[in-house]
Amino acid sequence: AEPFPWARIGTPALLRHAGAGGWRTADQWGAEGRTFVSLRRPVRERSARTSSQSAESAKSAPEISSQLPK
C-alpha cells in the first residue's frame, strides 16, 4: 500500500485513507483532548500462510496513531 500523510490529516480522513488501503479500524478513543485510532493490517490470503502464522496474526498488536486537536 502507498504511504499516506497520517500526521497531517484529521481522524475522518485517516480512517478513509486506511480503509482504502485495506486497513480496518480496531478501536478509536480520546484522552486529554487527543484522538487515538488503532488500525489492524489487512489479512493476507489463507493460501499464503500456515495455520500457525494465522494464529500469530490474530494475536498481533494493532498499529496505533494519535493526533493533537487542531
N, CA, C and O atoms as a Tinker XYZ file with bonds, in Angstrom:
   280  protein
     1  N      0.840000   -1.189000    0.000000    73     2
     2  CA     0.000000    0.000000    0.000000    64     1     3
     3  C      0.879000    1.244000    0.000000    63     2     4     5
     4  O      1.983000    1.251000    0.544000    81     3
     5  N      0.372000    2.267000   -0.609000    73     3     6
     6  CA     1.090000    3.538000   -0.647000    64     5     7
     7  C      1.023000    4.217000    0.720000    63     6     8     9
     8  O     -0.023000    4.186000    1.368000    81     7
     9  N      2.121000    4.829000    1.170000    73     7    10
    10  CA     2.079000    5.573000    2.429000    64     9    11
    11  C      1.188000    6.808000    2.276000    63    10    12    13
    12  O      1.031000    7.336000    1.176000    81    11
    13  N      0.617000    7.252000    3.369000    73    11    14
    14  CA    -0.180000    8.466000    3.329000    64    13    15
    15  C      0.236000    9.359000    4.495000    63    14    16    17
    16  O      0.770000    8.866000    5.488000    81    15
    17  N     -0.003000   10.666000    4.386000    73    15    18
    18  CA     0.472000   11.625000    5.385000    64    17    19
    19  C     -0.398000   11.628000    6.640000    63    18    20    21
    20  O     -1.087000   12.612000    6.910000    81    19
    21  N     -0.376000   10.548000    7.404000    73    19    22
    22  CA    -1.269000   10.399000    8.549000    64    21    23
    23  C     -1.117000   11.519000    9.569000    63    22    24    25
    24  O     -2.097000   11.867000   10.227000    81    23
    25  N      0.062000   12.091000    9.724000    73    23    26
    26  CA     0.279000   13.136000   10.730000    64    25    27
    27  C     -0.297000   14.474000   10.285000    63    26    28    29
    28  O     -0.351000   15.411000   11.082000    81    27
    29  N     -0.723000   14.583000    9.047000    73    27    30
    30  CA    -1.193000   15.859000    8.525000    64    29    31
    31  C     -2.670000   15.847000    8.166000    63    30    32    33
    32  O     -3.163000   16.793000    7.551000    81    31
    33  N     -3.367000   14.815000    8.532000    73    31    34
    34  CA    -4.789000   14.731000    8.211000    64    33    35
    35  C     -5.573000   14.476000    9.490000    63    34    36    37
    36  O     -5.022000   13.993000   10.479000    81    35
    37  N     -6.852000   14.799000    9.464000    73    35    38
    38  CA    -7.702000   14.550000   10.615000    64    37    39
    39  C     -8.110000   13.091000   10.699000    63    38    40    41
    40  O     -7.849000   12.299000    9.793000    81    39
    41  N     -8.750000   12.755000   11.798000    73    39    42
    42  CA    -9.159000   11.373000   12.025000    64    41    43
    43  C    -10.093000   10.847000   10.932000    63    42    44    45
    44  O     -9.874000    9.737000   10.446000    81    43
    45  N    -11.132000   11.601000   10.521000    73    43    46
    46  CA   -12.003000   11.074000    9.462000    64    45    47
    47  C    -11.231000   10.759000    8.179000    63    46    48    49
    48  O    -11.469000    9.731000    7.546000    81    47
    49  N    -10.301000   11.648000    7.795000    73    47    50
    50  CA    -9.507000   11.407000    6.587000    64    49    51
    51  C     -8.572000   10.218000    6.788000    63    50    52    53
    52  O     -8.379000    9.419000    5.872000    81    51
    53  N     -7.992000   10.098000    7.977000    73    51    54
    54  CA    -7.128000    8.951000    8.269000    64    53    55
    55  C     -7.902000    7.651000    8.083000    63    54    56    57
    56  O     -7.405000    6.712000    7.462000    81    55
    57  N     -9.111000    7.597000    8.619000    73    55    58
    58  CA    -9.917000    6.382000    8.511000    64    57    59
    59  C    -10.292000    6.088000    7.058000    63    58    60    61
    60  O    -10.330000    4.926000    6.654000    81    59
    61  N    -10.570000    7.134000    6.266000    73    59    62
    62  CA   -10.863000    6.924000    4.835000    64    61    63
    63  C     -9.644000    6.359000    4.113000    63    62    64    65
    64  O     -9.753000    5.379000    3.375000    81    63
    65  N     -8.476000    6.983000    4.328000    73    63    66
    66  CA    -7.248000    6.511000    3.677000    64    65    67
    67  C     -6.909000    5.085000    4.120000    63    66    68    69
    68  O     -6.543000    4.242000    3.300000    81    67
    69  N     -7.035000    4.829000    5.411000    73    67    70
    70  CA    -6.723000    3.495000    5.932000    64    69    71
    71  C     -7.652000    2.455000    5.317000    63    70    72    73
    72  O     -7.203000    1.393000    4.885000    81    71
    73  N     -8.946000    2.760000    5.277000    73    71    74
    74  CA    -9.912000    1.832000    4.691000    64    73    75
    75  C     -9.639000    1.567000    3.224000    63    74    76    77
    76  O     -9.763000    0.436000    2.756000    81    75
    77  N     -9.266000    2.614000    2.495000    73    75    78
    78  CA    -8.944000    2.452000    1.077000    64    77    79
    79  C     -7.714000    1.569000    0.884000    63    78    80    81
    80  O     -7.569000    0.911000   -0.146000    81    79
    81  N     -6.827000    1.560000    1.887000    73    79    82
    82  CA    -5.626000    0.729000    1.816000    64    81    83
    83  C     -5.823000   -0.662000    2.383000    63    82    84    85
    84  O     -4.878000   -1.447000    2.461000    81    83
    85  N     -7.060000   -0.973000    2.784000    73    83    86
    86  CA    -7.347000   -2.304000    3.294000    64    85    87
    87  C     -7.211000   -2.445000    4.802000    63    86    88    89
    88  O     -7.480000   -3.519000    5.340000    81    87
    89  N     -6.799000   -1.382000    5.503000    73    87    90
    90  CA    -6.688000   -1.436000    6.960000    64    89    91
    91  C     -8.082000   -1.343000    7.556000    63    90    92    93
    92  O     -8.986000   -0.760000    6.957000    81    91
    93  N     -8.250000   -1.918000    8.733000    73    91    94
    94  CA    -9.545000   -1.800000    9.408000    64    93    95
    95  C     -9.354000   -1.142000   10.766000    63    94    96    97
    96  O     -8.305000   -1.276000   11.397000    81    95
    97  N    -10.382000   -0.431000   11.201000    73    95    98
    98  CA   -10.332000    0.240000   12.495000    64    97    99
    99  C    -10.577000   -0.788000   13.587000    63    98   100   101
   100  O    -11.622000   -1.437000   13.609000    81    99
   101  N     -9.617000   -0.938000   14.493000    73    99   102
   102  CA    -9.769000   -1.853000   15.621000    64   101   103
   103  C    -10.385000   -1.126000   16.809000    63   102   104   105
   104  O    -11.139000   -1.719000   17.581000    81   103
   105  N    -10.063000    0.166000   16.959000    73   103   106
   106  CA   -10.579000    0.941000   18.084000    64   105   107
   107  C    -10.345000    2.417000   17.809000    63   106   108   109
   108  O     -9.476000    2.782000   17.018000    81   107
   109  N    -11.125000    3.258000   18.467000    73   107   110
   110  CA   -10.960000    4.705000   18.371000    64   109   111
   111  C    -11.386000    5.289000   19.702000    63   110   112   113
   112  O    -12.438000    4.919000   20.223000    81   111
   113  N    -10.588000    6.204000   20.276000    73   111   114
   114  CA   -10.902000    6.775000   21.572000    64   113   115
   115  C    -10.228000    8.130000   21.712000    63   114   116   117
   116  O     -9.387000    8.506000   20.895000    81   115
   117  N    -10.603000    8.855000   22.749000    73   115   118
   118  CA    -9.997000   10.144000   23.040000    64   117   119
   119  C     -9.540000   10.186000   24.484000    63   118   120   121
   120  O    -10.125000    9.536000   25.351000    81   119
   121  N     -8.488000   10.959000   24.739000    73   119   122
   122  CA    -7.975000   11.147000   26.098000    64   121   123
   123  C     -7.231000   12.476000   26.152000    63   122   124   125
   124  O     -6.388000   12.760000   25.302000    81   123
   125  N     -7.546000   13.277000   27.148000    73   123   126
   126  CA    -6.873000   14.557000   27.367000    64   125   127
   127  C     -6.862000   15.425000   26.112000    63   126   128   129
   128  O     -5.850000   16.044000   25.786000    81   127
   129  N     -7.986000   15.464000   25.415000    73   127   130
   130  CA    -8.112000   16.302000   24.238000    64   129   131
   131  C     -7.456000   15.763000   22.982000    63   130   132   133
   132  O     -7.404000   16.458000   21.967000    81   131
   133  N     -6.958000   14.546000   23.029000    73   131   134
   134  CA    -6.302000   13.935000   21.867000    64   133   135
   135  C     -7.152000   12.783000   21.359000    63   134   136   137
   136  O     -7.838000   12.112000   22.131000    81   135
   137  N     -7.100000   12.562000   20.055000    73   135   138
   138  CA    -7.821000   11.457000   19.428000    64   137   139
   139  C     -6.838000   10.356000   19.079000    63   138   140   141
   140  O     -5.754000   10.622000   18.560000    81   139
   141  N     -7.216000    9.125000   19.363000    73   139   142
   142  CA    -6.378000    7.963000   19.073000    64   141   143
   143  C     -7.156000    6.993000   18.195000    63   142   144   145
   144  O     -8.367000    6.835000   18.346000    81   143
   145  N     -6.447000    6.350000   17.282000    73   143   146
   146  CA    -7.044000    5.359000   16.394000    64   145   147
   147  C     -6.133000    4.146000   16.366000    63   146   148   149
   148  O     -4.918000    4.272000   16.212000    81   147
   149  N     -6.719000    2.985000   16.512000    73   147   150
   150  CA    -5.981000    1.727000   16.423000    64   149   151
   151  C     -6.404000    1.041000   15.134000    63   150   152   153
   152  O     -7.589000    0.790000   14.915000    81   151
   153  N     -5.419000    0.737000   14.274000    73   151   154
   154  CA    -5.701000    0.100000   12.986000    64   153   155
   155  C     -5.103000   -1.293000   12.942000    63   154   156   157
   156  O     -4.054000   -1.546000   13.535000    81   155
   157  N     -5.763000   -2.185000   12.249000    73   155   158
   158  CA    -5.236000   -3.535000   12.021000    64   157   159
   159  C     -4.857000   -3.666000   10.560000    63   158   160   161
   160  O     -5.529000   -3.145000    9.669000    81   159
   161  N     -3.773000   -4.370000   10.340000    73   159   162
   162  CA    -3.300000   -4.609000    8.976000    64   161   163
   163  C     -4.267000   -5.517000    8.230000    63   162   164   165
   164  O     -5.003000   -6.295000    8.837000    81   163
   165  N     -4.254000   -5.406000    6.905000    73   163   166
   166  CA    -5.106000   -6.309000    6.118000    64   165   167
   167  C     -4.692000   -7.764000    6.332000    63   166   168   169
   168  O     -3.514000   -8.064000    6.528000    81   167
   169  N     -5.660000   -8.647000    6.293000    73   167   170
   170  CA    -5.390000  -10.078000    6.422000    64   169   171
   171  C     -4.982000  -10.591000    5.053000    63   170   172   173
   172  O     -5.647000  -10.310000    4.056000    81   171
   173  N     -3.895000  -11.340000    5.001000    73   171   174
   174  CA    -3.432000  -11.911000    3.730000    64   173   175
   175  C     -4.243000  -13.146000    3.381000    63   174   176   177
   176  O     -4.947000  -13.708000    4.220000    81   175
   177  N     -4.129000  -13.549000    2.147000    73   175   178
   178  CA    -4.829000  -14.746000    1.684000    64   177   179
   179  C     -4.400000  -15.960000    2.501000    63   178   180   181
   180  O     -3.223000  -16.102000    2.833000    81   179
   181  N     -5.347000  -16.830000    2.822000    73   179   182
   182  CA    -5.048000  -18.019000    3.630000    64   181   183
   183  C     -4.030000  -18.927000    2.969000    63   182   184   185
   184  O     -3.202000  -19.528000    3.655000    81   183
   185  N     -4.074000  -19.037000    1.663000    73   183   186
   186  CA    -3.167000  -19.947000    0.972000    64   185   187
   187  C     -1.711000  -19.507000    1.096000    63   186   188   189
   188  O     -0.802000  -20.302000    0.859000    81   187
   189  N     -1.485000  -18.257000    1.463000    73   187   190
   190  CA    -0.123000  -17.724000    1.533000    64   189   191
   191  C      0.510000  -17.894000    2.911000    63   190   192   193
   192  O      1.644000  -17.462000    3.120000    81   191
   193  N     -0.196000  -18.514000    3.853000    73   191   194
   194  CA     0.364000  -18.672000    5.193000    64   193   195
   195  C     -0.071000  -19.990000    5.822000    63   194   196   197
   196  O     -1.028000  -20.624000    5.378000    81   195
   197  N      0.644000  -20.384000    6.853000    73   195   198
   198  CA     0.308000  -21.619000    7.557000    64   197   199
   199  C     -0.661000  -21.315000    8.685000    63   198   200   201
   200  O     -0.894000  -20.150000    9.008000    81   199
   201  N     -1.223000  -22.344000    9.281000    73   199   202
   202  CA    -2.162000  -22.133000   10.375000    64   201   203
   203  C     -1.489000  -21.490000   11.579000    63   202   204   205
   204  O     -2.131000  -20.717000   12.290000    81   203
   205  N     -0.212000  -21.785000   11.832000    73   203   206
   206  CA     0.468000  -21.152000   12.966000    64   205   207
   207  C      0.679000  -19.670000   12.706000    63   206   208   209
   208  O      0.619000  -18.867000   13.637000    81   207
   209  N      0.925000  -19.289000   11.448000    73   207   210
   210  CA     1.044000  -17.871000   11.124000    64   209   211
   211  C     -0.301000  -17.181000   11.294000    63   210   212   213
   212  O     -0.350000  -16.028000   11.722000    81   211
   213  N     -1.397000  -17.868000   10.966000    73   211   214
   214  CA    -2.722000  -17.296000   11.139000    64   213   215
   215  C     -2.984000  -17.010000   12.602000    63   214   216   217
   216  O     -3.523000  -15.957000   12.941000    81   215
   217  N     -2.612000  -17.928000   13.468000    73   215   218
   218  CA    -2.804000  -17.731000   14.903000    64   217   219
   219  C     -1.967000  -16.565000   15.397000    63   218   220   221
   220  O     -2.426000  -15.784000   16.230000    81   219
   221  N     -0.749000  -16.437000   14.898000    73   219   222
   222  CA     0.106000  -15.327000   15.309000    64   221   223
   223  C     -0.461000  -13.983000   14.869000    63   222   224   225
   224  O     -0.429000  -13.022000   15.637000    81   223
   225  N     -0.983000  -13.900000   13.635000    73   223   226
   226  CA    -1.510000  -12.624000   13.165000    64   225   227
   227  C     -2.755000  -12.222000   13.944000    63   226   228   229
   228  O     -3.015000  -11.030000   14.106000    81   227
   229  N     -3.527000  -13.184000   14.428000    73   227   230
   230  CA    -4.697000  -12.870000   15.234000    64   229   231
   231  C     -4.300000  -12.258000   16.567000    63   230   232   233
   232  O     -5.075000  -11.510000   17.163000    81   231
   233  N     -3.094000  -12.572000   17.041000    73   231   234
   234  CA    -2.618000  -12.035000   18.316000    64   233   235
   235  C     -1.769000  -10.782000   18.135000    63   234   236   237
   236  O     -1.309000  -10.204000   19.120000    81   235
   237  N     -1.554000  -10.353000   16.894000    73   235   238
   238  CA    -0.665000   -9.221000   16.651000    64   237   239
   239  C     -1.256000   -7.933000   17.211000    63   238   240   241
   240  O     -2.473000   -7.749000   17.231000    81   239
   241  N     -0.388000   -7.060000   17.659000    73   239   242
   242  CA    -0.818000   -5.787000   18.222000    64   241   243
   243  C     -1.267000   -4.851000   17.107000    63   242   244   245
   244  O     -0.684000   -4.855000   16.023000    81   243
   245  N     -2.296000   -4.050000   17.362000    73   243   246
   246  CA    -2.724000   -3.090000   16.351000    64   245   247
   247  C     -1.709000   -1.964000   16.210000    63   246   248   249
   248  O     -0.933000   -1.696000   17.127000    81   247
   249  N     -1.722000   -1.308000   15.057000    73   247   250
   250  CA    -0.910000   -0.117000   14.847000    64   249   251
   251  C     -1.660000    1.033000   15.503000    63   250   252   253
   252  O     -2.872000    1.150000   15.321000    81   251
   253  N     -0.981000    1.879000   16.254000    73   251   254
   254  CA    -1.648000    2.953000   16.984000    64   253   255
   255  C     -1.097000    4.294000   16.542000    63   254   256   257
   256  O      0.111000    4.460000   16.378000    81   255
   257  N     -1.998000    5.253000   16.352000    73   255   258
   258  CA    -1.627000    6.602000   15.955000    64   257   259
   259  C     -2.397000    7.585000   16.819000    63   258   260   261
   260  O     -3.499000    7.281000   17.276000    81   259
   261  N     -1.834000    8.745000   17.044000    73   259   262
   262  CA    -2.556000    9.784000   17.770000    64   261   263
   263  C     -2.467000   11.081000   16.996000    63   262   264   265
   264  O     -1.580000   11.268000   16.163000    81   263
   265  N     -3.392000   11.968000   17.282000    73   263   266
   266  CA    -3.403000   13.263000   16.621000    64   265   267
   267  C     -3.820000   14.312000   17.625000    63   266   268   269
   268  O     -4.810000   14.135000   18.336000    81   267
   269  N     -3.078000   15.402000   17.693000    73   267   270
   270  CA    -3.467000   16.526000   18.535000    64   269   271
   271  C     -4.617000   17.259000   17.865000    63   270   272   273
   272  O     -4.649000   17.352000   16.638000    81   271
   273  N     -5.573000   17.788000   18.648000    73   271   274
   274  CA    -6.675000   18.532000   18.037000    64   273   275
   275  C     -6.161000   19.811000   17.387000    63   274   276   277
   276  O     -5.171000   20.394000   17.828000    81   275
   277  N     -6.839000   20.230000   16.347000    73   275   278
   278  CA    -6.451000   21.469000   15.644000    64   277   279
   279  C     -7.171000   22.654000   16.216000    63   278   280
   280  O     -6.974000   23.778000   15.755000    81   279
